[in-house]
Amino acid sequence: MQAHTQSPLNTHPVLAEATRGGIVESFHRGALAIVDADGAVHTALGDVERPIFPRSAVKVLQALPLVESGAADRLGLTDEELAIACASHGGEERHARTAAAMLAKAGVDVNALECGAHWPYNDAAIKAMAAAGTQPTALNNNCSGKHSGFVCLGCMLADGRDVAGFLRGYVKPEHPVMREVTAALQDSTGFDLATAARGTDGCSIPTYAIPLRHLAHAFARVATGVGLRDGHARAARRLREAVARAPYMVAGTGRFDTRVMERLGERVFCKVGAEGVYCAALPELGLGVALKMDDGNTARACEVVMAGIIEALLPLNDGDAAFMRTLSEVSMKNWNGIKVGMLRAAASFR
């Protein structure tokens, strides 16, 4: 395994802060890398060489074989279906229906999915299911679209063999599906995954520890196609275009990724990962971004930091700038609706 000394957390800069009563109540430290497609570092804050688990932030990289293999074309996958293959969605009815449609095109059903079942993340979807007396299935799993993409890829790789039998265990590192996915992740990041720490993600597939600099480089390659082999470059462009046309599928109602890409379209591809990870591709600037909050704060700190980065880098008109400012400086209210403080991206990196 590649050795790297972990930096003490207190050496990392403050990337976000929560205020209350006119003072900073909490500091959120982290590291971030911004890299161009040639691998040149535009910005490095904190230790960008320490391997971290990117979790769901790299779903677009994991979806590259789905398109490059020809499976997406062969099955006639739509923009919504390609977008959900890159998603951590809220498990809303439309999300579940889209994942099910992908499986149907592959000639299988929900029983083929090996991501597990959980209640939707979306509150309205939970209440609707509870009112109807229904239980969640794997289609409600936030990773069901990604796994449906894996199943579609597996149907292509089966090449005439019994599909159900071939797909069994597709989440295992040694399965042909996961070997293709891992190879795409290694090719795009340029990091040797054979010697990287390997864990198991929440949806049961392998997750590999990769430095932020390499992750940012991969997203710069996704943004531009530079440094990717032709098939992966074409796949990256198609996936970015699909997400820009169907941003709801990547996250869902009220979620950061959906809101930003609904507003800015192809100017930004951004994707959250668990434990305070975020990655983004900025095509017009040819840059990739990767960040990790030391405290694993995804729901609060990570989003305002990514919003602050987009604000700082992209030339925005007044309306877009005002919209992004509502995401980089978020008012915090108590249960009576009284404003009690602010969560904001730190001024030091703006």
C-alpha positions as CSV (number, residue, x, y, z in Angstrom):
1,M,0.0,0.0,0.0
2,Q,1.3,3.5,-0.8
3,A,2.5,5.1,2.4
4,H,1.6,8.7,3.3
5,T,1.8,10.4,6.6
6,Q,-1.6,11.8,7.5
7,S,-1.4,15.5,8.3
8,P,-2.7,16.6,11.7
9,L,-6.2,18.0,11.2
10,N,-5.2,21.3,12.8
11,T,-2.8,22.0,10.0
12,H,-5.6,22.1,7.4
13,P,-7.1,25.5,6.6
14,V,-10.6,26.5,7.7
15,L,-12.9,26.1,4.7
16,A,-16.2,26.8,6.3
17,E,-17.5,28.4,9.5
18,A,-20.7,28.6,11.4
19,T,-21.6,31.8,13.2
20,R,-24.0,32.5,16.0
21,G,-24.4,35.7,18.1
22,G,-21.8,37.6,16.0
23,I,-19.0,35.1,16.5
24,V,-17.8,32.0,14.9
25,E,-19.2,29.0,16.7
26,S,-17.7,26.2,14.7
27,F,-14.8,25.8,12.3
28,H,-14.8,23.2,9.5
29,R,-11.3,22.4,8.3
30,G,-10.4,20.5,5.1
31,A,-8.3,20.2,2.0
32,L,-9.0,21.0,-1.6
33,A,-7.3,20.7,-4.9
34,I,-8.0,22.5,-8.2
35,V,-6.1,21.0,-11.2
36,D,-6.1,21.5,-14.9
37,A,-6.2,18.7,-17.5
38,D,-2.4,18.6,-17.9
39,G,-2.1,18.0,-14.2
40,A,-0.9,21.4,-13.3
41,V,-2.0,22.5,-9.8
42,H,-4.1,25.7,-9.9
43,T,-4.8,25.7,-6.1
44,A,-3.8,23.4,-3.3
45,L,-5.0,24.0,0.2
46,G,-4.1,21.5,2.9
47,D,-2.7,18.0,2.2
48,V,-3.8,17.2,-1.4
49,E,-1.6,14.1,-1.5
50,R,-3.2,12.2,1.3
51,P,-5.3,9.4,-0.1
52,I,-9.0,9.7,0.8
53,F,-12.0,7.6,-0.1
54,P,-14.0,9.6,-2.7
55,R,-17.1,7.5,-2.1
56,S,-20.0,8.6,-4.4
57,A,-18.2,11.7,-5.7
58,V,-16.7,9.6,-8.5
59,K,-19.8,8.1,-9.9
60,V,-19.3,9.7,-13.3
61,L,-15.9,8.0,-13.6
62,Q,-17.5,4.7,-12.6
63,A,-20.1,5.2,-15.4
64,L,-17.6,5.7,-18.2
65,P,-17.6,1.9,-19.2
66,L,-21.4,2.0,-19.5
67,V,-21.1,4.4,-22.4
68,E,-17.7,3.4,-23.8
69,S,-18.7,-0.3,-24.0
70,G,-21.6,0.5,-26.3
71,A,-24.1,-0.8,-23.7
72,A,-25.8,2.6,-23.4
73,D,-26.4,2.8,-27.1
74,R,-27.3,-0.8,-27.5
75,L,-30.0,-0.4,-24.8
76,G,-31.1,3.0,-25.9
77,L,-30.5,4.7,-22.6
78,T,-32.0,8.2,-22.3
79,D,-30.4,11.3,-20.9
80,E,-32.4,10.7,-17.6
81,E,-31.1,7.1,-17.4
82,L,-27.5,8.2,-18.1
83,A,-27.8,11.0,-15.5
84,I,-29.1,8.6,-12.8
85,A,-26.2,6.3,-13.5
86,C,-24.1,9.2,-12.1
87,A,-26.4,9.9,-9.2
88,S,-26.8,9.9,-5.5
89,H,-30.6,10.5,-5.7
90,G,-33.2,11.1,-3.1
91,G,-35.2,8.0,-3.9
92,E,-38.2,9.9,-5.2
93,E,-40.8,8.0,-7.3
94,R,-39.3,9.3,-10.5
95,H,-35.9,8.2,-9.5
96,A,-37.1,4.7,-8.7
97,R,-39.1,4.5,-11.9
98,T,-36.1,5.6,-14.0
99,A,-33.8,2.9,-12.5
100,A,-36.5,0.3,-13.0
101,A,-36.8,1.3,-16.7
102,M,-33.0,0.8,-17.1
103,L,-33.3,-2.7,-15.6
104,A,-36.2,-3.5,-17.9
105,K,-34.2,-2.5,-21.0
106,A,-31.5,-5.0,-19.8
107,G,-34.1,-7.7,-19.4
108,V,-33.9,-8.0,-15.6
109,D,-35.7,-6.5,-12.6
110,V,-35.0,-5.1,-9.1
111,N,-33.8,-8.5,-7.9
112,A,-30.6,-8.0,-10.0
113,L,-29.5,-5.0,-7.9
114,E,-27.0,-5.7,-5.1
115,C,-26.9,-2.2,-3.5
116,G,-29.4,-3.0,-0.7
117,A,-32.6,-1.2,0.2
118,H,-33.1,1.9,2.4
119,W,-35.8,4.5,2.8
120,P,-35.6,7.5,0.4
121,Y,-33.6,10.5,1.5
122,N,-36.4,12.7,0.3
123,D,-38.8,13.5,3.2
124,A,-41.9,13.7,0.9
125,A,-41.1,10.4,-0.7
126,I,-40.8,8.7,2.8
127,K,-44.1,10.1,3.8
128,A,-45.8,9.0,0.6
129,M,-44.5,5.5,1.0
130,A,-45.5,5.3,4.6
131,A,-49.0,6.6,3.8
132,A,-49.3,3.9,1.1
133,G,-48.0,1.2,3.5
134,T,-45.2,0.3,1.1
135,Q,-41.7,-0.7,2.0
136,P,-38.5,0.5,0.3
137,T,-36.7,-1.6,-2.3
138,A,-33.3,-1.4,-3.8
139,L,-34.8,1.1,-6.3
140,N,-35.1,3.6,-3.5
141,N,-31.4,3.3,-2.7
142,N,-29.6,6.5,-3.5
143,C,-27.2,4.4,-5.6
144,S,-29.8,2.4,-7.6
145,G,-29.1,4.3,-10.8
146,K,-25.4,3.7,-10.6
147,H,-26.1,0.0,-9.9
148,S,-28.6,-0.2,-12.8
149,G,-25.8,1.2,-15.0
150,F,-23.6,-1.6,-13.7
151,V,-26.3,-4.2,-14.5
152,C,-26.6,-2.7,-18.1
153,L,-22.8,-3.0,-18.5
154,G,-23.0,-6.5,-17.2
155,C,-25.6,-7.5,-19.7
156,M,-23.2,-6.3,-22.5
157,L,-20.3,-8.2,-21.0
158,A,-22.3,-11.4,-20.6
159,D,-22.2,-11.7,-24.4
160,G,-24.8,-14.4,-24.7
161,R,-24.2,-16.1,-21.4
162,D,-27.0,-16.5,-18.8
163,V,-27.4,-12.8,-17.7
164,A,-28.7,-13.5,-14.2
165,G,-25.9,-15.9,-13.5
166,F,-23.2,-13.6,-14.9
167,L,-24.5,-10.6,-12.9
168,R,-24.4,-12.4,-9.6
169,G,-21.8,-10.9,-7.4
170,Y,-21.1,-7.9,-9.7
171,V,-20.2,-5.8,-6.6
172,K,-17.1,-7.9,-5.9
173,P,-13.7,-6.5,-6.9
174,E,-12.9,-9.5,-9.1
175,H,-16.2,-9.5,-11.1
176,P,-15.7,-8.5,-14.7
177,V,-18.1,-5.6,-14.2
178,M,-16.2,-4.2,-11.3
179,R,-12.9,-4.8,-13.0
180,E,-14.1,-2.5,-15.9
181,V,-15.3,0.1,-13.4
182,T,-12.0,0.0,-11.5
183,A,-9.9,0.3,-14.6
184,A,-11.8,3.4,-15.7
185,L,-11.3,4.9,-12.2
186,Q,-7.5,4.2,-12.4
187,D,-7.2,5.4,-16.0
188,S,-9.0,8.7,-15.3
189,T,-7.2,9.5,-12.0
190,G,-3.8,8.2,-13.0
191,F,-3.4,6.6,-9.6
192,D,-2.3,3.0,-9.1
193,L,-5.3,1.4,-7.4
194,A,-3.5,-2.0,-7.2
195,T,-1.5,-0.5,-4.3
196,A,-4.2,1.8,-2.9
197,A,-6.2,1.2,0.3
198,R,-9.5,-0.5,-0.5
199,G,-12.7,-0.3,1.5
200,T,-16.3,-1.2,0.9
201,D,-18.7,1.6,0.0
202,G,-22.2,2.0,1.5
203,C,-23.7,0.4,-1.7
204,S,-21.3,-2.6,-1.4
205,I,-18.9,-1.9,-4.3
206,P,-15.1,-1.3,-3.6
207,T,-14.0,2.2,-2.9
208,Y,-10.3,3.1,-3.3
209,A,-8.3,5.8,-1.4
210,I,-7.1,8.3,-3.9
211,P,-5.3,11.7,-3.3
212,L,-7.3,14.9,-3.9
213,R,-4.8,16.0,-6.5
214,H,-5.5,12.9,-8.6
215,L,-9.3,13.2,-8.2
216,A,-9.2,16.9,-9.3
217,H,-7.1,15.9,-12.3
218,A,-9.6,13.2,-13.2
219,F,-12.4,15.8,-13.1
220,A,-10.4,18.2,-15.3
221,R,-10.1,15.4,-17.8
222,V,-13.8,14.8,-17.6
223,A,-14.3,18.5,-18.2
224,T,-12.1,18.6,-21.3
225,G,-11.5,15.0,-22.5
226,V,-7.7,15.8,-22.5
227,G,-5.7,12.9,-21.1
228,L,-8.5,10.4,-21.5
229,R,-8.5,7.7,-24.1
230,D,-10.9,8.4,-27.0
231,G,-13.7,6.1,-25.7
232,H,-13.6,7.6,-22.2
233,A,-13.4,11.1,-23.5
234,R,-16.6,10.6,-25.6
235,A,-18.3,8.9,-22.7
236,A,-17.4,11.7,-20.3
237,R,-18.8,14.3,-22.7
238,R,-22.0,12.3,-23.2
239,L,-22.5,11.9,-19.5
240,R,-21.9,15.5,-18.8
241,E,-24.4,16.5,-21.4
242,A,-27.0,14.0,-20.1
243,V,-26.6,15.4,-16.6
244,A,-27.0,19.0,-17.8
245,R,-30.2,18.0,-19.5
246,A,-31.6,16.0,-16.6
247,P,-30.0,17.4,-13.4
248,Y,-33.0,16.3,-11.3
249,M,-31.9,12.7,-11.7
250,V,-28.5,13.3,-10.1
251,A,-29.9,14.4,-6.8
252,G,-33.5,15.5,-6.6
253,T,-35.9,18.0,-5.2
254,G,-34.1,20.8,-3.3
255,R,-30.7,19.1,-3.4
256,F,-27.5,21.1,-4.0
257,D,-26.2,19.3,-7.1
258,T,-29.5,19.5,-8.9
259,R,-30.1,23.1,-8.0
260,V,-26.6,24.2,-9.2
261,M,-26.7,22.3,-12.5
262,E,-30.3,23.4,-13.2
263,R,-29.0,26.9,-12.9
264,L,-25.6,26.7,-14.6
265,G,-26.1,23.8,-17.0
266,E,-23.0,22.4,-18.6
267,R,-20.8,25.1,-17.0
268,V,-20.6,22.9,-13.9
269,F,-20.7,19.2,-13.2
270,C,-20.6,18.7,-9.5
271,K,-21.1,15.5,-7.4
272,V,-21.2,15.0,-3.6
273,G,-19.7,12.0,-1.9
274,A,-20.1,10.7,1.7
275,E,-17.9,11.9,4.5
276,G,-17.5,15.4,3.3
277,V,-16.2,14.8,-0.2
278,Y,-17.1,16.9,-3.3
279,C,-15.8,16.8,-6.8
280,A,-16.5,19.1,-9.8
281,A,-15.7,19.6,-13.4
282,L,-15.6,23.1,-14.8
283,P,-15.4,22.7,-18.6
284,E,-15.1,26.3,-19.8
285,L,-12.1,26.7,-17.4
286,G,-10.6,23.3,-18.1
287,L,-10.4,22.7,-14.3
288,G,-11.3,19.9,-11.9
289,V,-12.0,20.3,-8.2
290,A,-11.8,17.9,-5.3
291,L,-12.3,18.6,-1.7
292,K,-12.6,16.8,1.6
293,M,-13.8,18.1,4.9
294,D,-11.8,16.7,7.8
295,D,-14.9,16.2,10.0
296,G,-16.8,14.4,7.2
297,N,-19.4,17.2,7.2
298,T,-21.3,16.7,3.9
299,A,-24.8,18.1,4.6
300,R,-23.5,21.5,5.7
301,A,-19.9,22.5,5.3
302,C,-19.0,20.7,2.1
303,E,-21.8,22.3,0.1
304,V,-21.0,25.9,1.1
305,V,-17.3,25.3,0.3
306,M,-18.2,23.9,-3.2
307,A,-20.5,26.9,-3.7
308,G,-17.7,29.3,-2.7
309,I,-15.3,27.6,-5.1
310,I,-17.8,27.9,-8.0
311,E,-18.3,31.6,-7.1
312,A,-14.6,32.3,-7.0
313,L,-13.7,30.6,-10.3
314,L,-16.6,31.0,-12.7
315,P,-17.4,34.3,-14.3
316,L,-21.1,34.8,-13.3
317,N,-23.7,37.3,-14.2
318,D,-25.5,39.1,-11.4
319,G,-28.4,36.7,-11.2
320,D,-26.2,33.6,-11.1
321,A,-23.8,35.2,-8.6
322,A,-26.7,36.1,-6.3
323,F,-28.0,32.5,-6.6
324,M,-24.6,31.0,-5.7
325,R,-24.3,33.4,-2.8
326,T,-27.4,31.8,-1.3
327,L,-25.6,28.5,-1.3
328,S,-22.2,29.8,-0.1
329,E,-23.7,31.9,2.7
330,V,-26.6,29.9,4.2
331,S,-28.8,31.4,6.9
332,M,-29.5,29.1,9.8
333,K,-32.9,29.4,11.4
334,N,-34.4,27.8,14.5
335,W,-37.7,25.9,14.7
336,N,-39.5,29.2,15.2
337,G,-38.1,30.5,11.9
338,I,-35.8,33.0,13.6
339,K,-32.4,33.5,12.0
340,V,-29.8,32.4,14.5
341,G,-26.6,32.4,12.5
342,M,-24.9,31.7,9.2
343,L,-23.0,28.9,7.6
344,R,-20.5,30.3,5.1
345,A,-17.5,29.5,3.0
346,A,-14.5,30.9,4.7
347,A,-13.3,34.3,3.3
348,S,-9.7,33.0,3.3
349,F,-10.1,31.0,0.1
350,R,-12.7,33.1,-1.8
